[in-house]
Amino acid sequence: MDRRRLPVAQRQLKASAGRNGRMRNAGRRVIRGGRERHAVGMSMRRKVRELQRLVPGGRQLPAAQLFLHTADYIFHLSLKVQVLRALSKFYMP
């Protein structure tokens, strides 16, 4: 495709991608909306939003409390798995 027809964002994306399609400047600063942000921070925010979606009640929690709530949730899930395994061994010959 002709370089002049590509929007600026797509040209920048193609220029920053390496041979395997990964970003070469993953840790560098990115200017969006007139403010500088760290590219790693953007991916972290995306991961926190995904975690908020996965953990019950996580959407109402700030990030610090979300991590504590997630640890409790994982602990309770592992306890449930242990109980179910014990019950299945008890009832299955």
C-alpha positions as CSV (number, residue, x, y, z in Angstrom):
1,M,0.0,0.0,0.0
2,D,1.1,3.5,-0.7
3,R,2.8,5.1,2.3
4,R,1.1,8.4,1.8
5,R,-2.4,6.8,2.2
6,L,-1.7,5.2,5.6
7,P,-2.8,7.3,8.6
8,V,0.0,8.6,10.8
9,A,-0.8,6.2,13.6
10,Q,-0.5,3.2,11.4
11,R,2.7,4.4,9.9
12,Q,4.2,4.9,13.3
13,L,3.0,1.4,14.4
14,K,4.5,-0.2,11.3
15,A,7.8,1.7,11.8
16,S,8.1,0.6,15.5
17,A,7.3,-3.0,14.9
18,G,10.2,-5.4,14.4
19,R,10.4,-8.4,12.1
20,N,8.2,-10.6,14.4
21,G,5.6,-7.8,14.8
22,R,6.6,-7.0,18.4
23,M,7.1,-3.4,19.5
24,R,10.7,-2.3,19.7
25,N,10.0,0.7,22.0
26,A,7.8,-1.1,24.6
27,G,9.5,0.7,27.5
28,R,9.9,4.1,25.9
29,R,7.7,7.1,26.5
30,V,4.7,7.5,24.2
31,I,2.9,10.8,23.7
32,R,-0.9,10.5,23.6
33,G,-3.3,13.4,24.1
34,G,-0.6,15.9,24.7
35,R,0.8,14.1,27.8
36,E,3.7,11.7,28.1
37,R,3.0,8.3,29.4
38,H,5.1,5.2,29.8
39,A,4.1,2.4,27.4
40,V,4.4,-0.1,30.2
41,G,2.0,1.8,32.3
42,M,-0.6,1.6,29.6
43,S,-0.4,-2.2,29.4
44,M,-0.6,-2.3,33.2
45,R,-3.8,-0.4,33.2
46,R,-5.2,-2.7,30.7
47,K,-4.2,-5.7,32.8
48,V,-5.8,-4.2,35.9
49,R,-9.1,-3.6,34.0
50,E,-9.0,-7.2,32.9
51,L,-8.4,-8.4,36.5
52,Q,-11.3,-6.2,37.7
53,R,-13.5,-7.9,35.2
54,L,-12.4,-11.4,36.3
55,V,-12.6,-11.1,40.1
56,P,-16.1,-10.9,41.5
57,G,-16.7,-7.4,43.0
58,G,-13.4,-6.2,41.5
59,R,-14.9,-3.4,39.4
60,Q,-15.7,-1.3,42.5
61,L,-12.3,-1.7,44.1
62,P,-9.2,0.6,43.6
63,A,-6.1,-1.2,42.4
64,A,-4.4,-1.6,45.8
65,Q,-7.5,-3.3,47.3
66,L,-8.0,-5.2,44.1
67,F,-4.7,-7.1,44.5
68,L,-5.5,-8.0,48.1
69,H,-9.0,-9.1,47.1
70,T,-7.6,-11.2,44.2
71,A,-5.2,-12.9,46.6
72,D,-8.1,-13.9,48.9
73,Y,-10.1,-15.0,45.9
74,I,-7.3,-17.3,44.6
75,F,-6.9,-18.7,48.1
76,H,-10.6,-19.5,48.5
77,L,-10.7,-21.1,45.0
78,S,-7.7,-23.3,45.9
79,L,-9.5,-24.3,49.1
80,K,-12.6,-25.2,47.1
81,V,-10.5,-27.4,44.7
82,Q,-9.0,-29.2,47.7
83,V,-12.4,-29.9,49.2
84,L,-13.8,-31.1,45.9
85,R,-10.8,-33.4,45.4
86,A,-11.2,-34.8,48.9
87,L,-14.9,-35.4,48.4
88,S,-14.3,-37.1,45.0
89,K,-11.7,-39.4,46.6
90,F,-14.1,-40.2,49.4
91,Y,-17.1,-41.0,47.2
92,M,-15.3,-42.6,44.2
93,P,-13.9,-46.1,44.8
